[in-house]
Amino acid sequence: MSGINKVILIGHLGKDPEMRYLEGGVSVTSFPLATSETFNKDGQKMEQTEWHNIVMWRGLADVAGKFLQKGKLVYIEGKLRTRSFEDKEGIKKYTTEVVAENFTMLGRKSDFEENGDRSNGKGTTGNNTLRSSPDDLPF
């Protein structure tokens, strides 16, 4: 039996998406996403925020880089991926990221129109949900 690796998040972007291009023009966008939950502790209302590293590839990355920005609310579906890298001192480090497979922009439609242009109604899909295909993933 194989396992299930599925992540669903609704949160706010912590900063504008960072877009870069790899060999062969492959686009990748990354940004931190904050999710918060509230709970009661000793009669006090408390809030806990978790930060998630989000990565999007190819077409999904292009759309995210165009329409998402710091503070926007977004629904993301994807999977967890842990990778290793060497830092500047040559020390091996590990990071866990959410590789997004699709996302839905939440909030007002005008929040996601290109360059804040509200006159033409362009800039979103019918239901604001954007998906990547399996061919878009680099692995």
N, C-alpha and C positions, 0 to 999 in steps of 0.2 A: 504494500500500500504506500502510495506517495503522500507527502504532507501538503499542507495548505499554508501559503504565505500570502496573506491578504491584509492590507492596512486601509482603513477608512478614517479620514480626518476632516474636520471642519475647523478652520482657524483663520487668523489674520496674518498676512505677510509681514515679517519683521523688517524687511527692506526691499527695495526694488530688485527684481530678478537680475542676476548677473549672467549675461549671455557671452558665450565664447564659441570658437569654431576649432575643431580638431582636424587632423589630417583628412583630406578628401572633402573638406567643407561640411563635415558632420557638425550640426549645431547641438549645443548642450546649454541648458539654463538651470541655475540653482538659486535657491533662496531659503531663508529660515521661515518656518511657519510656527506661530504660537497658538496653542490650544489651552483653554482655561476651563477649570471646573471649580464650582463653589461647593462648600460643605460647612456644616456646623461643628464647631469644636468648643466645648464648654460654654455653649450658649452664644458664642461669637460666630459671625459669618466670616468664613475664611475663603480665600481664593488661591488656587495653585495653578501656575502656568508651566507648561512643558514646551520646550522648543524642539522642533523637528527639522532636520536637513532634508530639503526636497530637491530632487534632480529630475529634469525632463529632457528627453532626447528628440532630435530631428524636428518633425512637423509640430509636435506638441510643444517643444521648446520654442519654436518660432512664434507660435500663437501666444504662449505665456509671456515671452519677452515683449510682445507688442501690446498686450492688453492688461497684464497684471502689474500692480505697483504696490508699494509699501502701504500697509493699513487695510488693503482690500480683503474682503471676506471671500473664502473659496472652499469648496468641497473637493477633496482629492481622494482618489482610489489608486492604490499601487501595491508595491511589495517591498519588504525590507531587504536591503543588500548591505553586507559588510565588506569593506575592501581595505587593503593595506597600502601604505605609501611610506616613503622615506622623507623625513623632514630635512631642513637645511644642514643639520649636524650629522645626517646619515642615520638617524635613529628610526627604526621601523615603528610606525604608528598605525592604528586602526580607527576607522570611522564607520558608523552605521547610518545609512541614508534611506529615505523612502524614494524609490524609483516610481514616479507617477506613471500610470497607464491611462488615466483620463482625469479630467477635472471639470467642475462646474463653477462658473462665476456666480456668486451670490450677491444680492443687493440690487440696486436700481440699474436698469439697462444703461442709463446715461453714464453710470460709473465706468463702463467698459468700452465706450465708443472711442474710437481713435482720436487722439489729440483733443478730447473733450468736445468734439464736434457733435452737437445734438441735432443738427438740422437734417441729416440724411438718413438716420436710422441704421446705417451700416455698422459693422464691427462686431456683431455677435451672431452666433448660430441660432437656429430657432429656439432651442431650449438652453442655450449657453453651455452645453456639454460638449467637450472636445476629447477625442480618444486617440491613442496611438495604436498603431498596428504592431503585430509581433515583429515585423520587419524593421520597425523603428528602433528597437532595442539593440544595444551594441554587444549583447552576449547571447 
